Amino acid sequence: MALGAPGILGAKEYSRVTEVRGPLIVVEGVSGIGYDEIVEVELASGERRRGRVLEVHRNIAVVQVFEGTTGITTTGSKVRFLRKPLEIPLSEDMLGRVFNGLGEPIDGGPPVVAEEKRDVNGAPLNPAMREYPEDFIQTGISAIDGMNTLVRGQKLPIFSGSGLPHNTLAAQIARQATVRGEEEEFAVVFAAIGIKYDDYLFFRKFFEETGALSRVAMFVNLADEPAMIRLVTPRAALTLAEYLAFERDMHVLVILTDMTNYAEALREISAAREEVPGRQGYPGYLYSDLASIYERAGRVKGRKGSITQMPILTMPNDDITHPIPDLTGYITEGQIVLSRELYNRGIYPPIDVLMSLSRLMKEGIGPGKTREDHGDVSNQLYAAYSRGVELRSLAAVVGEESLSETDRRYLKFADAFERRFLNQGVRENRPIEETLDIAWEILSILPEEELTNIREEYVKKYHPKYRGKTA
């Protein structure tokens, strides 16, 4: 029965908890309850926990409890429906701070003085109001800037594997990302989803040591915290990003790591709800759920700010056909794939450029954005490296001495490409001009007549032979 809730305007309170199922509780006899409504659960001991309505059917509500259901019983527990969705306070002063997955400070600092509060689920963006992404973002990482260019307003995920340095790469991108021409730094909203405590310490220490923390807002959900909060963490982070971008005219880079942990939490909740499973046990709505997060990136007509998103996900068993990377690839505009083979050979960042793609690259490069030769150089690097990798396999069978002189040049090029172009230091920030100059130096290993993807005027202008340099 409804008991009323003194002190909370419009709230309804019920005491009929009929079932506790994993992270969920079932409340019967409810009326006028809405989906995603915030709930306060009061245990018999007086302890209070928060949750949200996951499902409503006639007079029954299924509630997911953020802090877990341990200690909640079907007798003596009260459930208070607060008549509003989950909201977090927002302020520009949140930059430089660390929060939990619900947007509460955990860095010892004062509470956020809210300039406004917003629903973490966001509001749909009118597709007609979207502005096409076309501004080059310089990350300082050659494999990205030169061959998989990131564009402001794009969503470009990183596909990684267990043990690969995706966290280091994410932190480096967060520290180095700038918009060319304007030379303005990004505000970074960093959401850590289900990560280990030592990973959290790594990120925080990295940002503090490099001086980047002042422009980073961190939302942290640790691996030992309830799975419920994993579903909220990226949405809370994106709510702040939307406020900074579209109300404070900032360019915001959102990094979400690890989206695999998010999907696992979604599967756990789906199993507790006894839903019919889809591929590999994940719910059938995994695609639309991921889209509700990824599609909160972009630019809006008439607004200066933008949201660029880089979700990171670890592929189970390095399987790129797994449902999480597979569905992510359909929603986002490309992917950056990390290679275990390159990592084992000491290459950092171990980006497999032949498996990677930025679908918006062509919009963000060229005269006035990067350099006139950028597109041709990138195409030539892809073609030459692809041939070099194929010739490695052939040389392993027939021997390198059986190859032609030109083929041996391609083998030499492939080695130089990995050691000089892909490989760089964690704190090495390369301007795009340096990236392209390195590309020309390694391309000069090949005979000039092999540079078939580059226009002759660019060869005459940028080739080291014509600039008085040697390969």
Sequence and secondary structure as in RCSB ss.txt:
>XXXX:A:sequence
MALGAPGILGAKEYSRVTEVRGPLIVVEGVSGIGYDEIVEVELASGERRRGRVLEVHRNIAVVQVFEGTTGITTT
GSKVRFLRKPLEIPLSEDMLGRVFNGLGEPIDGGPPVVAEEKRDVNGAPLNPAMREYPEDFIQTGISAIDGMNTL
VRGQKLPIFSGSGLPHNTLAAQIARQATVRGEEEEFAVVFAAIGIKYDDYLFFRKFFEETGALSRVAMFVNLADE
PAMIRLVTPRAALTLAEYLAFERDMHVLVILTDMTNYAEALREISAAREEVPGRQGYPGYLYSDLASIYERAGRV
KGRKGSITQMPILTMPNDDITHPIPDLTGYITEGQIVLSRELYNRGIYPPIDVLMSLSRLMKEGIGPGKTREDHG
DVSNQLYAAYSRGVELRSLAAVVGEESLSETDRRYLKFADAFERRFLNQGVRENRPIEETLDIAWEILSILPEEE
LTNIREEYVKKYHPKYRGKTA
>XXXX:A:secstr
 B   TTSTT EEE  EEEEETTEEEEES  S  TTEEEEEE TTS EEEEEEEEEETTEEEEEETT  TT  SS
S EEEEEEEE EEEE GGGTT EEETTS B SS      SEEEETT     GGGEE    EEE S HHHHTTS E
ETT B  EEE TTSTHHHHHHHHHHH EETTTTEE EEEEEEEEE HHHHHHHHHHHHHHT GGGEEEEEEETTS
 HHHHHHHHHHHHHHHHHHHHTS  EEEEEEE HHHHHHHHHHHHHHTT  B GGG BTTHHHHHHHHHTT EEE
TT S EEEEEEEEE GGG TTSHHHHHHHHHSSEEEEB HHHHHTT SS B TTT EETTGGGS STTTS TTHH
HHHHHHHHHHHHHHHHHHHHHHH GGGS HHHHHHHHHHHHIIIIII   TT    HHHHHHHHHHHHTTS GGG
 TTS HHHHHHH TTTTT   
